[in-house]
Amino acid sequence: MLLLKLRNRHFLLLDVFVMLLTPLAALMVRLDTFTIPREFWLSLALYTLAALAVRLFVFRRMGLYARYWRYASVEELVQMVTAVIISTTLLTTGTLLLRAFAPFVFARSVLLIDGLLVLLAVGGLRFSVRAFSQNSFQPDANRRRVLIMGAGDAGEMVVREMKRRPNQGLLPIGFLDDDSAKHHLSIHGVPVLGSRKEIPRLVAQYKVDQIILAMPTATGATIREVVGICEMLGVETRIVPSLPEILLQGRIRPQQLRRVQIEDLLRREPVQTDIQAVRALISGKRVLVTGAGGSIGGELCRQLLQCGPRELLLLGHGENSVFEIYHELHGLDLHGPQITPLIADVRFAERLLTLFEQHRPEIVFHAAAHKHVPLMELNPAEAITNNVLGTRNLLAAALAVDVAHFVMISTDKAVNPTSIMGASKRAAELLVHQAARRSGRPYVAVRFGNVLGSRGSVVLTFQKQIARGGPITVTHPDIRRFFMTIPEATQLVLQAAVLGHGGEVFVLDMGEPVKIVDLAKDLIRLSGLEPGKDVAIEYVGLRPGEKLYEELFIPGENYRRTAHAKIFIATNASSFVPADLDGGIAQLAQAAARNDADAIRRGLRALAPEFSPSNGQTAVVPPPAPAGQTAPPAAAAPESVRTTTN
């Protein structure tokens, strides 16, 4: 343990001792004798003092006395070798020059031998600290035996940190990897034992307590398979942080390993964002985000802050949520752009116009909305005043101050809507298209589906039901939805803002739809319980306005993939704007003021003929892809319930 207490001042004293001895040892090696002839004594003494002065000077200048040697790596080794080479070169040059003017007895090979001995002694002392620190003083019997799934960069980081921090109580037994070329190799002394198919045998053979999934880019299907095997064997599973977290931290610490979450099982390939294009759009601009205190709005603010806006305006109706995101962003970057919180309700047009005239935003991301389908069925006037009239007010203020870019976050429920919420978002889309046509500016809408972890997410509801012991309530055994994570959705919204020219609808590729009952079963298993045994699943029937599945495009929209593989575009979306949209919106406003639900439904149907209020027992057949176009993923309705609404 004394070795671990050594500091750089101690290494300086040890180096002095070593450098006083190595010239003598080098001369003995050169002469192959322990007895030094008298004629070498003076030159040896002079060289020893000169070498000591030169090497200490070079070592100090190279920073060898400003390193934490417990974490020594290749970088420190290269630095040490460089310091020895430089000091040896200086000594050799000085010795040759001195001999030219004042001949004296000295063996030139001593210079090289001395340099090698110094490197071995100095390097050995320092790297022994790292080796000693990685030694486990905790008996292996008291440590959890771990297999690491994934013998790549993430797996290497995991094992390195386990060896560096043995007090965490984790003992790496071996790696698992499906790449057979890695089998029978070892990383940091830990062997690659086989593939995932051999998990049952290896768990039994090595008495494994835990399997760590070190595969940041693995698909959800792969993670689901490994987790299923581990559950069957009764082995605990942990997973490394996401790829962005790893890149941010630069390493993986044992305490960062977490339980597998539902987001991991739905994991898709990481979104490749053209960050330079987004930064070019945002940098130096005044950017306003509505609904800034919400799940999507808050994440938008976090990512926008990294793009260097001149000012970030946080607009929201709930003061507590705006307060929280405002102080969080200040904590991320105290010296970044100006961050301005604005408490306002989008339903008040005069208030919005005043704020826009005062702050003159150049880019607007409109994330504020009422989004709960059942609540909006019971309160249709709120859906109109907030989702429709609020969007109209924002657009009017944006046009008044020449906002250059406007991005409205819409929903897949706006396609062939059967709910008030979906129809209100469809009306808001039409308002955005109208503003784009009138102004010629890139005002666009972006559609996506359910967001994991957002407020009101079905995942949070299921987790609360599991915590109470069940049952989990699912509306229908065949109901399915598209899902995205909050960061994934936000990155694609920013990318769509770059691609927009005006009047388009962008639709995010959310992969394959997920059956809600499968989601519920996964959550139960991730809680260490058994579906149907520990936690029951009950079907309660579709709620008013709810469909069995959602779609991505309205019949007649011409859609195609954009240059970004994860984003579709409907280029003719603005052609669906009714001739008398303003009059229709005015009638909706009057109906909302009277709280006339029937008039609201009639008004929405007039604006969006595809709106079909229902009790959820109908589903719409996805339109076929137009000739030459690539169809986006769609959730096919079961044949037993598939009908077409007009």
N, C-alpha and C positions, 0 to 999 in steps of 0.2 A: 504493500500500500504506500510505502515511502516514495516509490518511483512516481506514483500518480500525483504527489504533492510538489514535484519539481516545477519551478517557474523559470522564466527566461534568464533571470539573474543567476539562478543556479547553473543553467546551461552555459552561461558565460564563464563562470569559474571552472566548470568541468572542461570547457574548450581550452582555456589557458593551460590547464594541467596536461591535457592531451597533446597540445601543440608544443609543449616543452619536451615531451617524451618521443614524439614521432620522428623528429630528425635523427635522434640517436638510434632508434629502432631501424630507420631506413638505412643508415650507414652500416649498421651491423648486418643487415640483410645483404647490402651491396658487397661488403668485404667477407661475408660468410664467416664471421667470427664474433665472439663476445668481447674481444679485447681490441680496443681502439688504439691504433698507433699514435704516438705523440704528435706527429706532423699534421694530424687531422684536427687536433683539439681546438686551435684558434679558429679555423674556418667553420668548424661545427658550431662553436659558440656564437660567432657572428651570424651565421645562417639561421640558427634557432631564434635569436632575438629579432632578426629581420622578418622571418616567416611569421612569428607571433604577431608582430605589429601589422604586417600587410594583410594577413588572413583575418584578424579581428576587424580591421578597417573595412575590408570587403564584405565580410559577413554582416556587419552592422548596416552598411549601405544597402545590401541586398534584402534587408528586413528579416534576417534569420532570428533576431532577438525580439521580434514582434509577432510571433506565431503561437497559436494554441495547438501544441503538438499532440494532444489527445486525439485530434481529428485530422492528423497529417494524412496527405493524399499524394497522388502523383505530382500535383502542382508543387508541393513542398519538396518532393524529391528532385524535380527538375531544377528548382531554385537552388537547392543545396549543391547539386552537381555543377551548376553554372558558377556558383560562388567559388568552389574549389578550383575549377578550370581557370577562372579569371585570376585568382590569387596565385596559382602556380605559374601562369603565363607571366605575370608581373615579376615574380621571383626569378624565373628563368632568364628573362630579359635583363634584369638587374645584375644577376650573377655573371652572365656572359660579358656585359659591359665592364664590370669590375675586374674580371680576369684579363681583359684586354689591356687595362692600364696598370694593374697591380697583380701580377701572377701570384697565385697561392694554390696550395694543394687542396683539391676538392673533387669529388666524384659527381659528374653531372647527372648520372642516373639516380642519385639520391633525391633530386627534385621530383622526379616522377613517382618514385616509391613513396616519398613523403606525402605527396598529394593523395595517392591511393589510400595510405594508412589513415590520413586525416578524414577522408570521405567515409571510410568504413567505421572509424571510431565515432565521429560526430553524428553520422547518419544512424549508426546502430543505437546510440544513446537515445536519440529522439524518437525513432520508430519503435523502440522497445516500449515507450510510453503508450503508443497507440495499441500495440499488441497486448500489453498488460491490461489496458483499460477494456479491451474487448473480451478478455478472459472472464468467464463466469465464475463468480465465487458463490453463486447460489447452486446448490446441488441440483443436477438434472432431474432428480425424482420430484423436486418441488416445482418444476416448470411445466407449463402446458405444451404438449407435443403437437407441432404444427406442420401441416403440409401447405405449400404455396402453389395455387393453381395459376400458372403463367410464369414461364422462365424468361421474361423479357425485361425491359427497363424497370417497370413498376415492381416486378418480383425481386429484381436485384436490389432495389431501394429498400424493400421490406426486409430482406434478409440482412442487409448491411445495418439497418437500424436495430434489428433484433440483437445482432452481435455487439453493436455499440452500446445498447441499453439492456443488459441482461436482467437488471432489476425489474423490468416489466414482466418477467416471468414467462417468456415465450421462448421455446426451444425449436428452431427450424430443423425438421427431420429430412425434408426433401422437397423437390419441385415436382409439379405435374405440368406437362405441356403436350398438346396434340401434335406438335412438330417433331416427327421421329428423328430428325437430324440432331436434335438437342439431347436425345436420350443417351444415358451413360456418360454425359458430361457433368461437370460440377461448377458451381458458381459460389465463390467465397467459401469453398470447401463443402458446400451442400450439394448432393447429387440430384440429377434429374432422373426420377425413378420410373416415369411412364406417362401415360395419357389419362384422360378423365375416365376412360373405360376401366381402368385398373384401380379406381378409388376404393371399391369394396375390399379388394385383396390387400391393398396397402394400409388401409385403416385398421384392418384386423392384424396384419403382420407387425406394424409399428405402434399399435395401441394409440392411434391418433386422437387427440382431444378436439382439434379445431382445424378447419380448412379455410384459408384466406384466399379470396378471389382477387388476384392481382392482374386484372385484365380490363383496363380503363376503356378500351374501345370494343369490348365484346358485345355482341348483340344480346337483346333481352332473352331470346330463345336459348342461347348458350348458358346464360346465367340461370335461367329457369331450370334447365336440365341438371346443372351441377347442384343447385340448391335442392332439387327434388331427390337426388341421390343421397345428399347429406342428411336430409330429413328422414329418409328411409333407414339410414344407418344410425340415426340419433347423434350425429356429429354437429357441433356448433359451426356456423358459418359467419365469416366476417368479410367485408369488402373494402377495397382501398378507396380513397376519395376519387372524385371525378377527375377527368383529364385536365380541365382548367385549373382545379385546385392544386393538382400535382405540379403543373407548370408554374403556378404562382408561388408555391412554397419551395419548389426545388428539391424537396425530399418528402418521404413519407415516414411519419413517426408512428410507433405502435399505438399511441393513444388516439391517433386519427382514424384507426380502423373502426368501422361501424357495422351495425347489423344491416343485412340486405333489406332494402326498402322497395316499395312498389315501383318507384321510378326506375330502379335497376332492372326489374323484370320486363319493363316496357321499353328499355333502352334501345335506341337506334344509333346508326352511325352518327358521329359528332357533326354538327352543322359547320360547314366551312364558310365563314363569313368573310366577304371582301372588306376587311376592316379599313383598308386604305381609302376605299371609295366612300365608306360611311364617315370616316374622319374628315375627308375632304368636304363632304356635305355639311357636317356639323361644326367643324372647327371655326372659331371666331364668330359664331352666330348666336343670336338670342333665341333660345328654344323654350317653348312652353309645353308642359304636359298637363292635361286635365286628368282628374282621378289619380293624382300623383301619390296619394296615400294608399292606393289599392295594390293588389298583388302585381298586376301587369304594369300599372303606372309606376310603382316604386322600382321595379326592376328596370324599366325603361330609363328612369332617372339615373340609376347606378351605372348603366352601360353608357348613357349619353355623357355622363361626367368624365368618362375615360377618353372621350373624343375631343375634349378641349373646347367646349362652347364658350362664348364670351359671357353669357349669363344663362342660368338655368332657372326657369320660372315654374314653381310647384303650385299648381292650382287644384284646390280640392274643397269640398263642402264640409267634410269632417275635420274639425280642428285638431283632434288628437292624432289622427293618422298623418296629417300633414306635419304636425309637430315632430312626430317620430322619424319620418323620412328626412325631414330637414336637418335634424341633429345627427342622424346617421351619416348623411352625406358630408356634413361638416367634419365628422370624425374621420372620414375616408381621406379627405384632402383639404387641410386647413389653408393651403396656399393656392388652391385651384381657382376656378372661375367663380364669379359671384353667384350665390344661390339665394333666390328670393321666394319666400312662401307667400302665397296669395289665397286667402279664404274667400271663396265666392261660390255661388250656386249658378250652374249654367242655365237655369230657367229664367234668370233675371237679365234680360238683354241689355238694359242700360248699364248695369254694373259691369258686365263683360266688356262693353264698348269702352267704358271709362278706363278699365285696366289695360285694354289693348292699346288705347291711345297714349296711355302713360308709359307703358313698357315697350311698345313697338316690337313684339316678337316677329321673327322671320320664318320660323318653322314651328308648326303646331302638331303635336301628337294627341289625338282625342281618345282617351281611354275611359273617360267617365261614362257610366251607364248603369241602369238597373238591368240585372241579368237573370234573376231567378224566375223561371217559367211559372211555377205554381203561384208565387206571390203576385206576379203581374197579371195573371188570370183573375185574381181576386181584386186587384187594384189597377185596372186598365188605364185610368186617367193618369196615374203616376208614370206608366210606361210612355205615354204620349208626351207629357210635359217634360220629362227628363231626357228620354232617348231621342225623341223627334224634335220637339221645340228647342231643347237644349242644343242639339246639333245645329239647328237653323240659326240660333242666336250666335253660336261660335263662328259659323261660316260668315254671317253678316259682319261680325266684328273683324274677322280675318280679312275679308275683302275690303273693308273700310280702311285698314292700315297697310294694305298690300302685302299680306303674309305670302311668302314665296312658295312654301310647301305646306300641305295639310294632309295628314294621314289619320283616317278614322279607323279604329279597331272595331270590326264587325264580328259576326258569328256565323257558323254554318247553319244555325237555326233560322237565319234569314232566307234560306233557300227553300222554296215551296213551304212556307211557314204554316204551321197549324196552331201556333200560339201567339198571343198578343205580343209577348216579348220579341219573338222572331220577326213578326210583321213590323213592329216598331223599328227594329234595326234595319229591315229592308227599306222602310221609308227614309231612314237616315242615310242609307247608301244612295238613294235617289237624289237626296238633297246635295250630297257631295258631288255627284255626277253633274247635276245642274250647275253648281258653282264652278266646276272645272270647265264646262262648256261656255259659260258666260265670261269667265276671266282668262281662259286659255292657260291657266297655271296647273302645275302638277298636284291637283287635289285628288286623292285616291282613297280607296277603302281596302282593308285587309281582313279576310275571313279566316278564322280558325275555330277549332272545337274546344272541348273541355280542357282545362289547364290543371294539371296535377299540383296540389298544394295551394291553389288559390282559395280565397275566402268562399265558403259555401261549396267547396269541392265535395263530390260524392265520397272521395277517399277519406276526408276528415270526418264525414258523417259515419262511415263504416267503422272507422277507428274508435269513435266514441261508443258506438253500439257494441263493439267487441270488448271495450273496457268495462262496459256494464254487464258483460256476460251474454249478450245477444238478446233477442235474435237480430240478425242483419235483415233488413227489409229491402227487397228488390222488386221493382214494379212488374217485371215480366221476364220469363226465362230466356227470351230471345232478344231482349233489348241490348243494343250495342252503341258505342260512341267512339269518336276519334279523341285521342288524348295527346297532349304535349306537355313538356315541362315548362316552367315559367321562363328560365333562361333561353331555352330553345325557341319558344314563341317570340320572345322579345328580340332576339338576334335576327330572326326572319322579318319581323316588322321593320327593323332598321334597314335591312337589305332591300325590302320592298320600297321604302322611301327613296332609295337611290334609283331604283328602276322606273319609278312612275313618271309619266309625261302628262297625265291629266285624264280623268274620266274612266280609269281602269279599275277593275277589281282584281286584287291579288289574293290567291288562295294558297295557303301553306300545305305542303305535302306532309301529312301527319302519319304516314305509314298505313298499316292495316287497322281497321276498327277493332275494338276490344269488347267482348261480351261482358256486360256488367256483372253477371253472376260469376264469371271466371275471375274478374277483379276481386270480388268479395271473397272467393275461396283462397286466392293468393294472399290476401291480407290476413285471413284467419291463420293460414299456415305460417306466414312470416311472424305471427304473434306466438308461435310455438303450440298452436292448437289444431284440432282436427275438425274440418267442416262437417256439419251434420251430427257430430258426436259431442264436441265441446261447445260449439256455437252453431245454432240452427240458422237456416236461411229461409225466410218466408217471402212469398210472392203476394204483393198487395194490390196489383192491378195498375195499369197506366193512369197517370194523372191527367186532368184536363190540359189540353194543349201539347201533350207529350207524344212524340213519335217513337216508333220502334228503333229507328235509325235516322241518321242525318245524312244530307248530301252536301255537295260542294259547289255545284253550279246550277243555275236556273236554265230550264229548257230554252234554247235559242242563243245562249251565250257562247261565243266562239272562244274557246280556251285552248291554250297551248303552254308548254313549258317555256320558261324564260331562260336566259343565260345561266341563271342560278338553278341548279338541279332540284332544289327543294321548294321552288316557287312556281305556281301556275299563274297565268294571266288571262283574264277575259277582256279582250281588246274592244269589244263592242258594247260594254256594259252601259255606257251613257245613252245608247240608242233606246233604252227601255224607259227613259224619263217621260212621264205623261206630259201632254201639252199644257195642261192646266194644273201643274204640280202645286203652284202657289195657292190656288183656290182650294185644292184638296187638303193641303196642310192647314189652311185657315178654318175649314170645316171641322177638321180633327181637333183643332185648338178649342173651338166652340163646344164640341161634344165633350172634351175633357173638362172644360170649365163647368159644364152641367153635370159632370160625372155620369154621363149617359153611355153605359157599356155597349148597348146595341148600336148606337150611332157611331161609336168608335170602331166597332167591328165592320160596319158598312163602309166607313171612311177608309179604313185600311184595305178593304177588299177593292175599293175603287182605285186606289193607288197601286196595289199589287194584286192583280187578278188571280195569281197563283195561291194567294192566301186562302186557306180552307180551314176555318175553325172546326175543331173536332174534339172528340173525347179520347183521342189517342189510339183508336182502333183501326186507323187507316195508315197506310204507308205509301210512299211515292216511288215508282220505279225510276231508277236513275236514267237520265237521257243518254242515248248512245253518243259516242264521240263523233263529232263531225269528221267528214272525210279528211284524211291526212293529219288528224290531230291525235295526240296521245291522251288517253283517258286517265284521269286521276284515280287514285284508289277510292273505292266506294264500298259501303257496307250493304251488301245485298240482303234484301228482306227475305225472310223465310217464305217459301212458296205457299204455305198454308194461310198466310195473312197478307200476301202481296196483292194490293189493289191499286188502282190509279185514281187520283183525285183530279178534278177539272179545275 
